[in-house]
Amino acid sequence: MELEIRSFGLASAAEFLEDRILYRSLQPLQPGLPGLEACIAELGLPAGRTPRKHEADYARVVAHILQAAQRLRLPGQPIRSLIYIGDSELLDRTAFANLCHVSGWRGFAFIGDETSDPPQTRQQPHPPGAAYLANRWSALAEFDRYCARNGCPVDAQTAAVIDLDKTILGARRRNAQSIDRARSAAMQQALAQIIGTGFDPAQFELVYRTFNQAAFHPFTSDNQDYLAYICLVILAGWTSLASMQQAVLQEELESFEQLIQQVEGRKSRLPAGAAAAHAQVYACVLAGDPTPFKAFRRWEYTVTAAAMGSLPQGASLPALLDGEITLTQEVRQMALEWSSRGALVFGLSDKPDEASLPTPELAAQGWLPLHRTPTHAVGRQ
């Protein structure tokens, strides 16, 4: 009989990660590990940009940092196998395959979610390892046994890499909507602050829903910073929703870079607050920063952190899953088990640092990085 989902009290990802985590900047928080610039120099990678999660250079940087972390804790015992836990069949499987390829490690990946269908798993060959797909996060326990049966037991020479977003926190198809809601609310608050009294929440929702669709990904690159900027220029009156939608669909406007150059050429049409925000975003885009809308992302940090551990002990399960960003108990339990066997448990997040770490001012007030912020652990056990 399948166990019911329930709360296991407050906990944080730092219980099993400590500060062994990389956010989007690929700058380790754990002292003693090489930063991105050092990795680029040591690996001979192109300077001046931060690799993204789907790229082979991202895997090269991550593998280099993992090896350094292993040397710090267990000199003379190099990593020989990789376990990867994520929620995205496309992005996480790509990152896993790249890590195996650049490192030469044998590996197994678990890609999880939580559906209303009966529990099921399927295995797919993925040389030099395999992918294990499950519609229950509780299948992690069987995945662990599957790895052992296939000659890859998790031990002191294993790197267990775990995705943070919608895996450790906000489990996909169980609690992920809380992460999406926090990001949307942060975008709305950032734009309301920039635009002022003329901000229209209903118009924001319409513009956001319109462009936050797969059909527009070639234009937005599925980048929430770009989407926030698109909402800004429409809500600030630089153009209309209908005009931009038509320009994109008729391929008159093919990329975000083309849009921001057009706005730069006619920036006098923007009100003062929106013009100042445009200048900041434009400078970051020119510098190659994949996270150019800093004001939005800082709002995202505060809204996200405030949605963690916000409900009282004893809150109902529906209230927790709808009102908080919760920690995935099954991931927590397995990560603690792997840690007890000596594995290197390490976190990855594609969330920008600005949306994940408090500013010095907020840190002085007691705000914590997302991986250290307590919240309710929810799952089956």
N, C-alpha and C positions, 0 to 999 in steps of 0.2 A: 504494500500500500504506500502510495506516495506521501511523503511528509508535507505538512502545510507550511506555508511561508509565515514567519513570525519575526518579532524583534528580539535582538540579543543585547540590547543596551547600547551605550555609547562607546565608540572606539574611533580611531583614526588610522589612515593608511600608514602613518609613521610607526605604528606598532610593529609592522613587519618590514617597512622600507627604511625607517629612520630618514636620512636625507639622501638615500641612494635613488635619485630620480633626475630625469632630464626633461625639462619643459622645452618649448619650441626653439629657444635660443641655443640649445645644446651646450649650455654652460652648467656643469655639475654643481650641485649644492653641497655635496660631500667634500670636505677639505682633502687636499692631497691628490685629487684627480686632475688630469689635463683639461684645460678649457678648449673651446672650439678653435681659437687661433693657434694654439699649440698643436692640436690635432691636424689642422690644415697644413701647418708647416712640416710636421713629422711624416704625414702621409702624401705630401706633394699634391694636395688638392687645390683647385682654383680659389684664390683669395677673393674677399670682398662680398661673399654671399653666404647665407645660411642654408644648407641643404634641407629639402623637405622630405617628409616621411617616406614617400614612394620612391625616392631616388637611391641609386646605389651608393652615392657618396654619403648619404645619411647613414646607411648601414655601416660604411667604413668607419665613420666617426664613432658611432655607437659601439661597434665591436672593439675599437681601440680603447675607449673609455672602460668598457667591461673588463678587458684584459688588465688594464691598470688597476681597477678595483680588486680584481682577483689577486694580483701581485701584492697589493697592500695587506690583504688579510691572510693569504695562504701562499707565501713565496715558494716557488718550486712546484706548485700544483696548478698548471695551466688549465683553462677551461677546455673541456673536450666535447661537451654536448650543450644543446640549447633547448629550453622549453619556453614557448611563447604563448601568452594568454591574451586574447583580444575579442572584439565584438564585430569587426567588419571583415566580411569574407573577401572583399577586394583590397582595402588598404592594409589591414593587418596581415593578410596572407602575403601581400607583396613585400611588406617590411620584413616578415619572417623569412621568405625565400631569399631576399637580398642579404640578410644577415648570415644565413647558411652559406650562401655563395661566396661572400667576401671573406668569411672566416674559415671555411672548411669544416665547420662543426656539423655533426649530425644533429638533426633537430626534429621536434614534434610541436605542432601548433594546435591549440584549442581555440575554436571560434564559437562563442556562445551567445545565446539569447534566451528568451522565456516566452513561449507561445502557449495558446490554449489547446493546441493539439496534444495527443498522447505523447509521452516522452519518447524520443527517438534520437539516435546518433548515426553518423555515417563517417566512414574513413575514406580519405582520398590520398593516393600516393603523391608525394611531393618531394622527390629526391633532392637532397640526401636524407629526407625524413618523410613525414606524412602530416596531413591536416586532419583533425578530428573535429567534426561539426556536430553541435548538440543544441536542442531547443530547451534545455534546462541547464541552469548554472550548476545545479547539484550533480551534473554528470562529470564535474571535475574530479571527483573521487575515482570514478571508473577510468577516466583519462589517465590518472596517475598510475593505475594498475596496467593500463594499456601500454604506457611507455615502458614500464618494467618488463612486461611480457615480450616486448619487441627490442630488448637489449639496450634500453636507454633509461635505467633507473636514475631517479633524481638523487644526486649525492653531492659531495663537496667540490666536484669538478664540473658541476652543472650551473649554467647561468639560467635562472628563471626570470624572464623578462615579462612584465605585466603592464598592459595598457591601463592608464588611469581613467580616462573619460569613457563613460558608459560600459566600463568593465569593473574596475575597483569601485568607482563612484557612479551612481546613476545607472544601474545595470540595464542594458538594452532590452526593450520590450517589457521591462518591469517598472523602471523608475526613470528612464532616460528623458521622459517628457519634462521632468523637473529641471534638468540641465538646459534643455531648449527654451523653456519658459523663462529661466533666469537670464539667458543671453538676450532674448527678445525684450524683456523688461529693461535690461541694462541699456540696450540700444535706444529704446524709447526715452529713457531718462536722460541719456547723453544728448540726444537730439532736442529734447524739450529744453534743456539747459542752454544749448547753443542758439536755438531759434527764438526762444522766449515766448511771449504771450500769444504769438501767432501760430504756435504749434497745435496741430490738429491730430489727436490720437487716432481717430477713425481713418484719416487719410494715411497716417503712418501704417496702420494695420493693412490697408489695401495695397500700398506700395510694397511693403515687406512681403506679403503673401504672393504678390504678382511675380517678383523677381527671385524669391526664394524657392525656385522650382528647377528641376533638372533641365528643362528646356532652355533655361537661361544660363546654365553653367558654363558654356563656352564664352559667354560675356563676363560673368561674375567670377569665373574660376572657382566657384563654390567657396569663395572667401568672404567671411562675414564682415571683415573690415570694408571690403569693396561694396558689399550690400548696404552697410550703414552709410557709406558715402553717397551711394545712389539715392537712398532715401533722403539724405540731407539736401542734395541739389534740387530734388523735386519738391520737397516740402518747403524749401527756402524760396521757391518760385523761379529758379534759374531756367527750368523747363517744366513741362507737364508730364504726367504719367503716360498719357496717350502718345505724346510725341516721342518719348524715349522708347516706349514699347514698340512703336512702329519702326523707329530707326534701327533697333536691334533685329527685329523680325525680318526687315527688308535688307539686312546686312549693310546698312549705311554706317552703323556703329558696331564694329566687330570685336572690340576689346575694351577693357577698363582703362588701359593706358591711353587709348584714343579718346575716351570720354574725358579723362582728367586733363588732357592737353587742350581739349576744346574749352573746358571750363576755365583753365588758366588764360586762354586767349580772350575770354569775355568775362573775367572775374568781377568786373565793375557791376555786373548785373546782380551780384550777391549782396545781401544785407551784411552789415559789419561783422556780426558774430559768425555767420556762415563763411564769410570771406577769411576770417582769421582761422577757422577750422580747416578750410580748404588749403590755406598756406601750409599748415602743419602736415596735413596728409600728403600734399604735393611734394614737400621736401623729403618725406620718408619714402615715397614711391621713387623719386629720383635716386635716392641712396640705396635702392634695392631691398628695402625693408618689407618683408611679407606681412607685417603687422602695422600698417601705416596709421590706423585711426586710434591713436593712443588714448584719447579721451573716452571713447566708447569702451575700450578694453579695461580701463581702470574702473569704470562703472561696473563692468562685468565681474571683476574681482569682488567688489563689495556686495553686489546682489547675490552672487553665488555663495560666498562665505556666509552671508546672512541666512541663506536657505539651508544651511547645514546645522543639525542639532538644535533647531529652533523650536521644536515642539516638546512639551513636557514628557517625562517618563510616564508610561501608561497610556500614551496616545494610541488610538486605534490604528490597525494596520492600514486601512484605506487612507486615513489622515496622514500617516507617515509617507506612504508612497505618492500621495498627491501633493503634500505640503512641504516635504523636505527632499534634499538630495541625500540619498542614503548610501551607506557603505555596503557592498555586496558580501554577505556573510560567508558564502561558499568560497569566494576568492580569498577572503581573509583567513578562513580556516586552512585552506590548502597552502597559502603562502607561509603561514606559521609552521605548518608541518614540514614544508620544504626547508625552511630556515633551521628547524631542529635537526635535519639531516645534514646540515652544513652547506646547503646550496647558496649561491649568490643570488639573492632576490633583489631585483632592480626594476624601477618604474620608468615608463615612458609616457609622455603626454604631448600631443600636438597643440595643446592649449598655450597661447602666448604667455610669456612670463608676466606681462602686465595684467593678465586676467587670472593669474595664479598666485602671485606673491604680493604682500602688502607693501605700500610705499613706506619709507622710513617713518613718516608721520603716523601712519596707521599702525605700524609695528609698535611704536612707542605707546600707543593706546591699547595694545594687547591683541591686535589682529594677527592671525597666524597664516602661513602658507596653506593652501588648500589641502595638501597631503598631511598636514599636522592639525587640521581643524576637526574636532570631535563631531560626530554625527551618529545617528542610530544605524547600527548594523542590522540588516534585514535579509532573511534568506531561509533556506531549508537546511536542517542539520539533524 
